[in-house]
Amino acid sequence: MNKYLASGLCLLALHNSAQALTLPASAVSAPAVDDERVDLNTPTTAGSRLNLTALQTPGSVESQTGKQIRERGDATVQDAISRATGISRTGSPGDGGTSLSARGFTGQSSVLQLYDGARMFDGAGTSTFPVDTWSVERVDVLRGPASVMYGQGATGAVINTIPKKPFEGDIENHVRLGYGSYDRQQQALDSGGSLTDTLSYRLNINRLRSNGFIDRGDSSSDFVSGALRWQAADNLSFTLATDYGDQSPQNDYGTPLINGQLHKGLRDKNYNVSNDIQHYNDQWTRLTSEWQINDNVTATNELSYLKNQRRWQNAESYNYVNGGLVRQSYLGIKHNQEQVGDRQTFTFKHTLFGLDSQTVTGVEYNRIRFRLASNSPFNDVSDDGQPVDILHPVPQPFESASPFIPQSVSTTKQLAAFAENRLQLTDKLSLVTGVRRDYVHIDRESLIDGSDSDKTFTGNNWKAGLVYAITPDTSVYGQYATSTDGVGSLITLSPSQQQFGLSTAKQTEIGLKQAFWDSRGEWTLAAYHIVKKKLLVSIPGTDLKEQVGQQSSNGLEASLDLQLPNAWQLQANAAIVRAQYDDFSEVVNGQAVSRDGNRPTDVPRRTANLWLSKAVTDDIRAGAGVRYVDARFANTANTSEVPSYTVVDATVSWKAMRNTTLGLQLNNLFDRTYAVSQYNDGQQWILGEPRSFFVTADYTF
């Protein structure tokens, strides 16, 4: 397949328009939002910009509704999405706890997370929208390279979180009060409906507080999400949406290992400083217009403004040395970021070579201003670290030999043009293609010595996939796609990192999707091979690096969804991945050491999830789920391993009155001690929450 085929399709899309274009619905009638069921015939927002269903998409896509997520007690999108096929958590305080692993690739630079279809250009990996799951309408996943739609940083997967939208109809209000373990509290409101014949709204407010399961583990979170939709004409609408989040999460840098072993008695200890800080403040405003120009052409525009503020002040490393624990790595960091962006798309329905065809073309522009202050080069007062009583840690104030000063300011400009086409070759066979070109220019000024540096990156990506509908409910597909990743967060690249280009990746994938048993059951199967090139490797005999390395992964993924008799429901999935470094080396004690054949850090070979639920009566519903994550390596040498874990959660709800529902969530039912992720090269394990409960009372009016 010629990689310029998609561009040619876009040029021809303007000719021979014949059939009416169906505009994707932007307003729904209450209470359809919370009752929505996602299946293989539901359009996916992550897999395509053409409003294709999962059966029509030549890729591995998956969705979860906000109702499902909240019923299962998942407090964050990362918790929820780690129940999806082949996705696991790798987050730590340094990245806002949002990092994920998919198909052998990890972190914000390879697993892209969108909010309402837009990306936040994260500084140093700290992308924290959305704050919680209360305002989530749906989360869509596309596994595998997605740079052809969303730009760099999407080799492993892309996750798109869709917030609740305004809807037409009578105003409805939903109030939740919650209380649980560790003095966890929630007060939430969801309100929406029509204000006039042409004006509708949605407002979500969520307040969370907790004492945390570790000493001095207090956390707080406030989130407000509002949207106002104006139906200016039958074919024209405008939506103004704004989101505000303020978070101080549980500041947990993990439990230190003692001689390489975890001691469960240390699970609730906090070894951080007394005046520790971890604070995120985010504000995101968007104005979206949807205009159906005629029966065949639709235009959509989104103008956005994002402002982020980040602040850390912590001792991040706890090392067991010579029979004692020492506290080290005193890091103070502050981020201030502003992002202004605009995305314009046109969707055409037309004929091409006499065949039905649909094309979307678009351009997007973003300008990001990023200011960094810190105590770099992060020199501690004592090179040997500060001694800490391992059983009775006494918090001490933050101290550093390096002053906290402004470090740098950068301006990043990103411009991209993209196109996607679906061509119906026969009644059963369709071809989906796409192409994208990204241009990124970074200007960076050092506020220490006044020096300047700049770099321009270009990324060219394309995809081509065939979908064959064996029956209306069964399709098979094959796809080839490419992606590009940065060697770090683009807007925070240092002058030395700017010398390297983008890493490139390519994937081949085949799969099967089927609905059966009168659509009461669905299953999917996918097999893939990904090769990523231009990794940074060490040059033997020097401290320098060059961009010649390679990493690859092969895997199988399967999912099953069943609506069983007697009101039983089952969702299950499993994935296996064989990921390795093909060409990669590191400098150890002045010598280059090959890591060829080793598994990348934080990548489990196997993951599996199961959720079983039942409507016991018309008013009582119960569910339970199992989450399994295989062992992962904590370093590229594969000498430090984080063990596998299996966690069981359960829920029950009772509709006590017509408008009142009481719920109980039980997390980690068997109180397993397990590591969600690791820090400090595997010397600290960030542990999952012990057994806990959360009681909710929901009232609608």
Secondary structure, DSSP 8 states (H G I E B T S, - for coil): --TTHHHHHHHHTTSS--S---------BTTHHHH----TTSB-SSS-SS--BTTT-SSEEEEEEHHHHHHTT--SHHHHHTTSTTEEE---GGGTT--EEETTEESTTTEEEEETTEE---STT----S--STTEEEEEEEES--HHHH-SS-SSEEEEEEE----BSS-EEEEEEEEEGGGEEEEEEEEEEESSSSEEEEEEEEEEEE--SSTT--EEEEEEEEEEEEEEETTEEEEEEEEEEEEE------EE-BTTB--GGGTT---S-TT-EEEEEEEEEEEEEEEE-SSSEEEEEEEEEEEEEEEEEEEEEEEEETTEEEEEEEEEEEEEEEEEEEEEEEEEEEEETTEEEEEEEEEEEEEEEEEEEE-TT---S-TT-EEE-SSS--------SS--EEEEEEEEEEEEEEEEEEEE-SSSEEEEEEEEEEEEEEEEEETTT--EEEEEEEEEEEEEEEEEEEETTEEEEEEEEEEEE-SS-GGG--TTGGGS--EEEEEEEEEEEEEETTTTEEEEEEEEEEEEEEEEEE-TTSS-EEEEEEEEEEEEEEEEEEEETTTEEEEEEEEEEEEEEEE-EEEETTEEEE-TT---TT--SEEEEEEEEEE-SSSEEEEEEEEEE--EESSTTS-SEE--EEEEEEEEEEEEETTEEEEEEEESTT----EEEEETTTTEEEE---SEEEEEEEEE-
